[in-house]
Every structure is written in C-alpha cells, then in structure tokens.
C-alpha cells in the first residue's frame, strides 16, 4: 500500500485495522474470565503479532510520527490484553510481560535491523 505522500501512514492504519478485526474475532471465542493455557497464549500471540508486523521493515520509518506510534501501540496493547486475559487498567509494560509478548516497537526495530544488514549476525554476537 503506497499513499500519495509516500509516508506509509495508510499501511500502518491498514495493519492496525486488520489486527483489530482478528482481535475482535478472538474476543468472541475466548472470554476474559477463563484465560488460555500457555500453549494457546503462545499461538495467539505469534499469530496476532505477525498480522500486525506484516512487512514491518518497509514501513518502520512511518513510526517516526507520534500518530502512527500511538495507533500501533494501542492496537498492540489491546492485542496483548486479549492474549493475557487482562483488563484495561493494566499498564502496557505489565501486559506485555503477562502475555509473554515482545513490545511491537522493539520487534519491528529488530526486524528492520535484520532486514538492513541482510540477515548477518552483528560482530558482538558472533564473538559469543
């Protein structure tokens, strides 16, 4: 998805909308009062994260604006609350730990770094 100004705002909006639809479908299937077992949590978190992070390395520069960061982080927070069966009063950091999910900003930065380096391992990690 390319918009007129080539700033990928429409792609961020589309990814958040698509992830929200998947989250709402899961909300119908899985109520908040009976949390899923850890294997289901892991499956749901990986599936929903992959929907949200689709083609992330190409549109990661769009996250320089606060509006796109806010859209992405609020969608990810809602996703983590559903996976972790948490209520909305929980903080974003706590819900990521509780759901066992890496925050989306960190995951996208990691994917972008791997994409720009061509999948090569950094020298600091090769020495280990």
Buried (B, 14 or more C-beta within 10 A) or exposed (E): EEEEEEBBBBBBBBBBEBBBEBBEEBEEEBEEEEBBEEEEBBEBBEEBBEBBBBEBBEBBEBBEBEEBBEBBBEBBBBBBBBBBBBEEEBEEEEBBEBBEBEBBBEBBBEBBEBEEEEEEEEEEEEEE
